[in-house]
Amino acid sequence: MDLLIYLATKAVIFIIFLIALNSLMLGKMNLWAIGNIVYFSLGSFITGFVSNNWGINDNRLYLLFLIVPVAVSIVSLIFFYASRVFKQDFFLFFSLFFIELNFVANKMVAGSSGYSHIIRPSGIQSDLSLLVFSVILLIICIVWINNFDKSRVNKLHSVMRDSEILAFSWGININKSQIPLFIASAILSGLMGVMFAFCTYGADPKLFTTNNMIILFALLILGGIDSIQGAVVAGLIFVFFTYSLESALSSTFQIHAPKITQIVFGILLIVIPFIMPKGLFGKRNFQ
């Protein structure tokens, strides 16, 4: 039962992270923002640093839900202006560089093993209470995204995503319009980093790499672009199927099980667009 609650909490955390990535960055702005893993990582490592310096059962840890949004918002502005300067593939290269830079910085600050024994503030100390808190955040996130999708602002973002030239001709200020969504995606990702650190009691640099982002993007393509249902499916598969596959492989291949799992998802990333161009619930074809 404890394992099921733990896996369910991880699944909800990754679902919210994928909603921030799929419904905002990829869906609204057509940005393959692999750099979102940096915000997730920042949330986890800031949590580890604060937890290791503020003592046990300190309710000041709730301040992380203010500190992390400020920190990731500043970093997200760097990514935003990079997205305006470096187009398409060049933005991916910039993101890859930033992910590696973040990996090195994490190891320098927290060591190769990262942070461990991270504590939780009172109110979410039990696994069940943390799961309930995560589900509440997920419901809030889904309601907000659904309301945004029905708004007139979303129609403007559709124009900007499909044709910046047309958006300019309509007098739309692209930078001013996209920055709030960019920051919102970063904040959601950073907060899920906080929740992930609380869930796992640790922050490991090896978890926040391009390999995991490749798996997540493969699952997003399976679920469908700009789809909440797709993000939910991707999050559930990422946690439960990955755990089951690695557990099944570990008895035979032992230390190679995680690498084999990555290869399986890499193949999915190649095959799925040909079989299901829109994925399971996508609103438009994968391009």
DOKE-334346 format. One record per residue: x, y, z of N, C-alpha, C in turn; residue in three letters; residue number from 1. Coordinates in steps of 0.05 Angstrom, whole numbers. Each point is the difference from the previous one (the first is absolute). Example, Ala and Ser with C-alpha at 12.3 -4.5 7.8 and 13.67 -1.06 7.14 Angstrom:
PT      nx      ny      nz     cax     cay     caz      cx      cy      cz  palum  zamar
PT     264    -114     156     -18      24       0      18      24       0    ALA      1
PT      -7      21     -14      16      24       1     -15      22      14    SER      2
END
This chain:
PT      nx      ny      nz     cax     cay     caz      cx      cy      cz  palum  zamar
PT      17     -24       0     -17      24       0      17      25       0    MET      1
PT      21       0      16      18      23       1      14       5     -27    ASP      2
PT       7     -22     -13      13       2     -26     -20      12     -20    LEU      3
PT     -25      -8       1     -20      10     -19      -5      30       5    LEU      4
PT      -1       8      25      -4      29       6      24      16     -11    ILE      5
PT      24     -11       5      24      13     -10       0       3     -30    TYR      6
PT      -6     -21     -14      -1       1     -30     -22      18     -10    LEU      7
PT     -23       0      14     -22      17      -8       8      30       4    ALA      8
PT      14       6      21       9      28       5      19       9     -21    THR      9
PT      19     -18      -7      19       6     -21     -14       5     -27    LYS     10
PT     -20     -17      -5     -15       2     -25     -14      27      -2    ALA     11
PT     -13       9      22     -14      25       0      19      23      -4    VAL     12
PT      23      -1      13      21      21      -3       9       2     -29    ILE     13
PT       5     -23     -13       9       1     -28     -23       8     -19    PHE     14
PT     -24      -7       7     -23       9     -17      -1      30       0    ILE     15
PT       2      13      23       0      30       1      23      11     -15    ILE     16
PT      24     -12       3      23       9     -15      -4      -2     -30    PHE     17
PT     -12     -22      -8      -5      -4     -29     -22      18     -11    LEU     18
PT     -20       7      17     -20      19      -8      13      27      -5    ILE     19
PT      18       8      18      14      25      -4      17       0     -25    ALA     20
PT      11     -23      -7      16      -2     -24     -17      -3     -25    LEU     21
PT     -20     -17       1     -16      -7     -23     -21      21      -7    ASN     22
PT     -15       9      20     -22      18      -5       9      29      -3    SER     23
PT      22       7      12       9      28      -1      23       4     -20    LEU     24
PT      23     -12       5      23       4     -17      -3     -12     -28    MET     25
PT      -7     -25      -1      -3     -13     -26     -27       6     -14    LEU     26
PT     -21       0      16     -26       4     -12      -6      29      -8    GLY     27
PT       7      19      17      -6      28      -6      21      15     -16    LYS     28
PT      26      -8       4      22      14     -13      16     -16     -19    MET     29
PT      -7     -26      -2      14     -18     -19      30      -1       6    ASN     30
PT       8       0      26      28      -1       8       6     -27      12    LEU     31
PT      19     -14     -12       8     -26      12      19       6      23    TRP     32
PT     -11       7      22      15      12      22      11     -22      19    ALA     33
PT      21     -13     -10      13     -20      17      13      13      24    ILE     34
PT       4      26      -2      11      15      23     -17       1      24    GLY     35
PT     -26      -8      -2     -17       0      23      10     -18      23    ASN     36
PT      17     -19      -8      11     -17      21      18      16      18    ILE     37
PT      11      22      -9      17      17      16     -17      13      23    VAL     38
PT     -24       9      -7     -17      11      21      -8     -21      21    TYR     39
PT      -6     -24     -10      -6     -22      18      23      -6      19    PHE     40
PT      24       0     -12      25      -5      15       5      22      21    SER     41
PT      -4      25      -8       4      22      18     -19      -2      24    LEU     42
PT     -25      -7      -5     -19      -3      22       9     -22      20    GLY     43
PT      11     -22     -11       9     -22      18      24       8      16    SER     44
PT      20      12     -14      25       6      14      -2      23      19    PHE     45
PT     -17      20      -6      -5      21      19     -13     -12      25    ILE     46
PT     -19     -18      -4     -13     -14      22      21     -15      17    THR     47
PT      18     -14     -13      21     -15      14      18      18      16    GLY     48
PT       8      22     -12      17      19      14     -13      12      24    PHE     49
PT     -25       9      -4     -15      13      22      -6     -20      22    VAL     50
PT      -8     -24      -8      -7     -21      20      24      -8      17    SER     51
PT      23       0     -12      25      -8      15      10      22      18    ASN     52
PT     -11      24      -3      10      23      16     -20      12      19    ASN     53
PT     -25      -8      -2     -21      12      16     -10     -18      23    TRP     54
PT      10     -24       2      -8     -16      23     -24     -17      -6    GLY     55
PT      -6     -17      20     -21     -20      -3     -28      11       6    ILE     56
PT     -19      -8     -16     -28       7       4      -5      30       2    ASN     57
PT      14      14     -16      -2      30       0     -20       9     -20    ASP     58
PT     -21      13       9     -21       9     -18       9      22     -19    ASN     59
PT      24      11       5      11      19     -19       5     -12     -27    ARG     60
PT       0     -27      -2       3     -13     -25     -22       7     -20    LEU     61
PT     -23       9      11     -22       8     -18       9      25     -16    TYR     62
PT      20      14       9      10      23     -15      12      -8     -27    LEU     63
PT       6     -26      -2      11     -10     -26     -20       5     -22    LEU     64
PT     -26       0       6     -20       5     -20      -1      29      -9    PHE     65
PT      16      17      13       4      28      -9      28       3     -11    LEU     66
PT      20     -12      13      28       3      -9       5     -12     -27    ILE     67
PT     -10     -24      -4       5     -14     -25     -13      14     -24    VAL     68
PT     -25       9       2     -12      15     -23      16      24      -8    PRO     69
PT      11      15      20      16      23      -6      26      -8     -15    VAL     70
PT      13     -21      10      25      -9     -12      -4     -10     -28    ALA     71
PT     -20     -17      -5      -4     -11     -26     -10      21     -20    VAL     72
PT     -14      20      10     -10      21     -17      23      16     -12    SER     73
PT      21       5      16      24      14      -9      14     -17     -21    ILE     74
PT       3     -26       5      14     -17     -19     -17      -3     -26    VAL     75
PT     -26       0       3     -17      -4     -23       2      24     -20    SER     76
PT       6      24      11       3      23     -18      24      -4     -18    LEU     77
PT      21     -13      10      24      -6     -16      -9     -19     -23    ILE     78
PT     -15     -20       7     -10     -19     -21     -18      14     -20    PHE     79
PT     -17      18      10     -19      13     -18      14      16     -21    PHE     80
PT      19      17       9      14      16     -20      18     -16     -18    TYR     81
PT       9     -23      11      15     -19     -17     -18     -11     -22    ALA     82
PT     -25      -6       7     -19     -10     -19      -7      20     -22    SER     83
PT       3      26       6      -5      20     -20      24       4     -18    ARG     84
PT      24      -5      11      24       4     -16       7     -26     -16    VAL     85
PT      -1     -23      15       7     -25     -13     -25     -15      -8    PHE     86
PT      -4      -3     -25     -25     -12     -11       3     -30      -3    LYS     87
PT     -22     -15       5      -3     -28      -5      24     -16      11    GLN     88
PT      16     -13     -18      22     -18       9      20      15      17    ASP     89
PT       6      25      -6      20      15      16     -10       4      28    PHE     90
PT     -26       3       5     -10       2      27       3     -26      15    PHE     91
PT      -2     -23     -14       4     -26      12      29      -3       9    LEU     92
PT      19      10     -17      28      -1       7       6      17      25    PHE     93
PT     -12      24       0       3      17      24     -11     -14      25    PHE     94
PT     -23     -13      -3     -12     -14      23      18     -23      10    SER     95
PT      12     -15     -20      17     -22       7      25      11      16    LEU     96
PT      11      22      -9      22      12      14      -8       8      28    PHE     97
PT     -23      11       4      -9       9      26      -5     -24      18    PHE     98
PT     -11     -22     -11      -4     -24      16      26     -11      11    ILE     99
PT      20      -1     -18      27     -10       9      12      19      20    GLU    100
PT      -3      26      -4      10      20      19     -13      -4      27    LEU    101
PT     -26      -4       0     -15      -5      25       9     -25      14    ASN    102
PT       6     -21     -16       9     -25      11      27       3      15    PHE    103
PT      18      15     -13      26       5      12      -3      17      25    VAL    104
PT     -17      20      -1      -4      18      23     -11     -15      23    ALA    105
PT     -20     -18      -5     -11     -16      22      20     -18      13    ASN    106
PT      18     -12     -15      21     -17      11      20      16      16    LYS    107
PT       5      25      -9      19      16      15     -12       9      27    MET    108
PT     -25       6       0     -13      11      24      -7     -23      20    VAL    109
PT     -11     -22     -11     -11     -21      18      16     -26      -1    ALA    110
PT      21      -1     -17      15     -25      -3     -13     -18     -20    GLY    111
PT      15     -21      -7      -9     -18     -21     -26     -16       8    SER    112
PT      -4      -3      26     -24     -14       9     -23      18       6    SER    113
PT       4      26      -1     -21      20       5      -8       1      29    GLY    114
PT     -24       8       5     -10       3      27     -17     -24       8    TYR    115
PT       2      -7      26     -17     -22      11     -12       9      26    SER    116
PT     -17     -17      11     -13       6      25     -15      27       0    HIS    117
PT     -12       7     -22     -16      24      -2     -24      -3      18    ILE    118
PT      -7      20      15     -23      -1      18     -24      14     -13    ILE    119
PT     -23      -7      11     -25      13      -9     -11      17      22    ARG    120
PT     -14      22      -8     -13      17      21     -24     -15      11    PRO    121
PT      -8       9      24     -23     -13      13     -25       5     -18    SER    122
PT     -17     -20       0     -24       2     -17       2     -19     -24    GLY    123
PT      25      -4     -10       4     -18     -22      22     -20       6    ILE    124
PT       3      -7      25      22     -18       8      -6     -29      -7    GLN    125
PT     -25      -8       0      -6     -27      -7      -3      -3     -31    SER    126
PT       5     -24     -10      -2      -5     -29     -29       5     -10    ASP    127
PT     -20      -7      16     -27       4      -9      -7      30      -1    LEU    128
PT       8      15      19      -6      29       0      15      14     -23    SER    129
PT      24     -10      -7      14      11     -23     -14      -6     -26    LEU    130
PT     -11     -25      -2     -16      -7     -23     -25      17      -3    LEU    131
PT     -14       4      22     -24      17      -1       7      28      -8    VAL    132
PT      21      11      11       9      27      -7       7       2     -30    PHE    133
PT      13     -21     -10       8       0     -29     -25      -2     -18    SER    134
PT     -20     -15       8     -24      -3     -15     -15      27      -1    VAL    135
PT       0      14      23     -13      27       1      13      19     -20    ILE    136
PT      27      -1       0      15      17     -19      -7      -8     -29    LEU    137
PT      -2     -25      -5      -7     -10     -27     -28      10      -9    LEU    138
PT     -19      -1      18     -27       9      -7       0      30      -6    ILE    139
PT      14      16      17       2      29      -5      13       5     -27    ILE    140
PT      21     -15      -6      14       4     -25     -18      -7     -24    CYS    141
PT     -15     -22       1     -17      -8     -22     -22      21      -4    ILE    142
PT     -12       9      22     -22      20      -2      11      26     -13    VAL    143
PT      24       8       8      12      25     -11       6      -3     -30    TRP    144
PT      11     -23      -8       6      -5     -28     -25       0     -17    ILE    145
PT     -20     -14      10     -26      -2     -15     -12      28      -4    ASN    146
PT       0      16      21     -11      27      -2      16      17     -19    ASN    147
PT      27      -4       0      17      15     -18      -6      -8     -29    PHE    148
PT      -4     -26      -5      -5      -9     -27     -25      11     -12    ASP    149
PT     -19       8      18     -26      11     -10       1      30      -3    LYS    150
PT      22      12       8       2      30       0       8      11     -27    SER    151
PT      -4      26      -4       8      13     -24      30       1      -3    ARG    152
PT      14       2      23      29       1       0      12     -24     -13    VAL    153
PT     -12     -23       4      10     -25     -12      -2       2     -31    ASN    154
PT     -20      13     -10      -2       3     -29      23      17     -11    LYS    155
PT       8      20      15      24      16      -8      25     -17      -1    LEU    156
PT       3     -17      20      23     -18       1       0     -20     -23    HIS    157
PT     -24      -8      -9      -1     -18     -23      10      14     -25    SER    158
PT      -7      26      -3      10      15     -23      30       3       1    VAL    159
PT      11       7      24      29       3       3      15     -26      -5    MET    160
PT     -12     -22       9      13     -26      -4       1      -8     -29    ARG    161
PT     -22       6     -15      -2      -9     -28      15      19     -19    ASP    162
PT       0      26       6      12      19     -18       7      26      15    SER    163
PT      26       4       5       8      24      13      -3      25     -18    GLU    164
PT       2      -5     -26      -3      22     -19     -29      11       1    ILE    165
PT     -19     -19       1     -28       8       2      -5      14      27    LEU    166
PT      12     -10      21      -3      12      27      10      29      -1    ALA    167
PT      23       4     -12      11      28      -2     -19      18     -16    PHE    168
PT     -11     -12     -21     -18      17     -17     -25       8      15    SER    169
PT      -8     -16      20     -23       7      16       7      18      24    TRP    170
PT      25       7       1       9      17      22       4     -13      27    GLY    171
PT       3     -27      -1       4     -15      25      29       2       9    ILE    172
PT       5       8      25      27       0      11       6     -28      10    ASN    173
PT      16     -14     -15       5     -28       6      15      -4      26    ILE    174
PT      21      16       4      15      -2      25     -17       5      25    ASN    175
PT     -16      21      -1     -17       7      23     -21     -22       4    LYS    176
PT     -10     -12     -21     -21     -20       2      10     -27      10    SER    177
PT      24      -7      -8      10     -27       6      14      -2      27    GLN    178
PT      12      22       9      15      -1      25     -16     -12      24    ILE    179
PT     -26       9       4     -15     -11      22      -3     -31      -1    PRO    180
PT      -5     -10     -24      -3     -29      -3      27     -14       5    LEU    181
PT      21      12     -10      27     -11       4       6      -2      30    PHE    182
PT      -5      21      14       6       1      29     -19     -19      15    ILE    183
PT     -25      -1      -8     -19     -18      13       8     -30      -3    ALA    184
PT      10      -7     -23      10     -27      -5      24      -6      18    SER    185
PT      18      20       2      24      -3      16      -7      -3      30    ALA    186
PT     -19      16       9      -8      -1      28     -13     -27       7    ILE    187
PT     -17     -10     -17     -13     -26       5      22     -22       0    LEU    188
PT      19       2     -18      22     -20      -1      17       1      26    SER    189
PT       6      25       8      16       3      24     -14     -10      25    GLY    190
PT     -26       6       2     -15     -10      24      -2     -30       0    LEU    191
PT      -2     -12     -24       0     -30       0      27     -11       8    MET    192
PT      22      16      -4      26      -8      10       0      -1      30    GLY    193
PT     -13      20      12      -3       1      29     -15     -25      10    VAL    194
PT     -22      -5     -13     -17     -23       8      15     -27      -4    MET    195
PT      16      -1     -21      15     -24      -6      21      -5      22    PHE    196
PT      13      21       9      19      -2      22     -13      -9      25    ALA    197
PT     -23      11       6     -16      -9      24      -8     -30      -3    PHE    198
PT      -7      -7     -24     -10     -28      -5      22     -20       4    CYS    199
PT      24       6     -12      22     -20       0      20       5      23    THR    200
PT      -4      21      15      19       8      22      28       5     -11    TYR    201
PT       3       7     -25      26       4     -11       0      16     -26    GLY    202
PT      24       7      -9       3      14     -25      26     -10     -13    ALA    203
PT      -2     -17     -20      23     -13     -13       5      13     -27    ASP    204
PT      25      11      -4       6      13     -26      -5     -18     -24    PRO    205
PT       4     -26       3      -3     -19     -23     -28      -2     -10    LYS    206
PT     -20       9      16     -28      -3      -8      -8      22     -19    LEU    207
PT      15      22      -1      -8      24     -15      17       4     -25    PHE    208
PT      -1     -19     -18      17       0     -24     -18      -2     -25    THR    209
PT      14       3     -23     -14      -2     -25     -12     -27      -5    THR    210
PT      12     -21      12     -11     -28      -4     -28      -2       9    ASN    211
PT      -6      11      24     -27      -1      11     -19      17     -17    ASN    212
PT      10      23     -10     -17      17     -16      -8     -13     -26    MET    213
PT      19     -16     -12      -6     -14     -24     -23     -20       4    ILE    214
PT       1     -14      23     -21     -19       7     -27      15       3    ILE    215
PT       1      23      14     -25      15       4     -12      11     -26    LEU    216
PT      18       9     -18     -10       9     -26     -12     -23     -16    PHE    217
PT      12     -23       2     -11     -23     -14     -28      -6       9    ALA    218
PT      -4       2      26     -26      -5      12     -20      22      -7    LEU    219
PT      10      25      -1     -18      22      -8     -10      -4     -29    LEU    220
PT      17     -10     -17      -8      -5     -28     -21     -22       0    ILE    221
PT       4     -20      17     -19     -22       2     -27      11      10    LEU    222
PT       1      17      21     -25      10      11     -13      21     -18    GLY    223
PT      16      16     -14     -11      20     -18       8      28       8    GLY    224
PT       6      17     -20       9      27       4     -23      18       9    ILE    225
PT       5      17      20     -20      20      10     -24     -14      11    ASP    226
PT       4     -21      15     -22     -16      10       5      -6      30    SER    227
PT     -19       7      17       2      -7      28      -2     -30       4    ILE    228
PT     -19     -13     -15      -2     -29       1      26     -13      -7    GLN    229
PT      13      11     -21      26     -11      -9      21       2      22    GLY    230
PT       0      23      14      20       3      22      -6     -19      23    ALA    231
PT     -25      -5       5      -8     -19      21      10     -28      -7    VAL    232
PT      -6      -9     -25       9     -26      -9      31      -2       1    VAL    233
PT      13      21      -9      29       0      -1      12      -2      28    ALA    234
PT     -12      14      19      10      -1      28      -4     -27      13    GLY    235
PT     -23     -12      -5      -6     -26      11      19     -21     -11    LEU    236
PT       4       1     -26      18     -20     -13      28       4      10    ILE    237
PT       9      25       1      27       6       8       6     -12      28    PHE    238
PT     -18       2      18       5      -9      28      -5     -30       2    VAL    239
PT     -25      -9      -7      -7     -28       5      12     -19     -20    PHE    240
PT      -1       7     -26      12     -19     -19      30      -1       2    PHE    241
PT      13      23       4      29       1       3       8     -17      25    THR    242
PT     -14       4      22       7     -15      24      -4     -30      -5    TYR    243
PT     -22      -8     -13      -5     -28      -5      20     -12     -19    SER    244
PT       8      15     -21      19     -10     -20      28      -3      12    LEU    245
PT       8      20      16      26      -2      12       1     -22      21    GLU    246
PT     -22      -4      14      -1     -22      20       2     -27     -14    SER    247
PT     -14      -3     -23       1     -25     -15      27      -5     -11    ALA    248
PT      13      21     -10      26      -3     -13      23      -3      20    LEU    249
PT      -3      11      24      22       1      19       8     -28       9    SER    250
PT     -19     -19       1       7     -27       8      19     -14     -19    SER    251
PT      -1       9     -26      16     -13     -20      24      18      -8    THR    252
PT      -5      26      -4      21      17     -10      12      18      22    PHE    253
PT     -12       0      23      11      15      23       5      29      -6    GLN    254
PT      26       9       0       6      28      -2      -7      11     -28    ILE    255
PT      -4     -17     -19      -6      10     -27     -30       5      -5    HIS    256
PT     -16      -7      19     -29       3      -3      -9      28      -7    ALA    257
PT      10      21      14      -8      28      -7       8       8     -28    PRO    258
PT      23      -9      -9       9       7     -27     -18     -14     -21    LYS    259
PT      -7     -25       5     -18     -14     -19     -27      13      -1    ILE    260
PT     -10      10      24     -25      14       1       1      25     -17    THR    261
PT      22      15       1       4      24     -16      -1      -6     -30    GLN    262
PT      12     -23      -7       0      -8     -28     -28      -6     -10    ILE    263
PT     -16     -13      17     -28      -6      -7     -15      25      -5    VAL    264
PT       3      20      17     -15      25      -4      12      16     -23    PHE    265
PT      26      -3      -6      11      13     -23     -12     -10     -26    GLY    266
PT      -4     -27      -1     -13     -12     -23     -28      10      -3    ILE    267
PT     -14       3      23     -28      11      -1       0      28     -12    LEU    268
PT      20      16       7       2      27     -11       2       1     -30    LEU    269
PT      13     -21     -11       4      -1     -29     -25     -12     -14    ILE    270
PT     -12     -20      12     -21     -15     -13     -28      13       2    VAL    271
PT      -6      11      24     -27      11       5     -10      20     -20    ILE    272
PT      17      20      -8     -10      20     -20      -9     -11     -26    PRO    273
PT      11     -23      -8      -8     -13     -25     -26     -15       3    PHE    274
PT      -4     -12      23     -24     -17       5     -24      18       8    ILE    275
PT       5      19      18     -21      18      10      10      28      -1    MET    276
PT      -4      14     -23      10      28      -3     -10      19      21    PRO    277
PT     -24      -5      11     -11      17      21       3     -12      28    LYS    278
PT      11     -23       2       1     -14      26     -28      -9       8    GLY    279
PT      -4      -5      25     -26     -10      10     -21      22       2    LEU    280
PT       8      23       9     -19      22       5       9      27     -11    PHE    281
PT      19       0     -18      12      25     -10     -20      17     -16    GLY    282
PT       5      26       1     -17      19     -15      10       6     -27    LYS    283
PT      26      -7      -5      11       4     -27      22     -20      -4    ARG    284
PT       8      -4     -26      20     -19      -7      27       7      12    ASN    285
PT      16     -21       6      28       5       8      15       9     -25    PHE    286
PT      16      22       4      16      10     -22      29       4       9    GLN    287
END
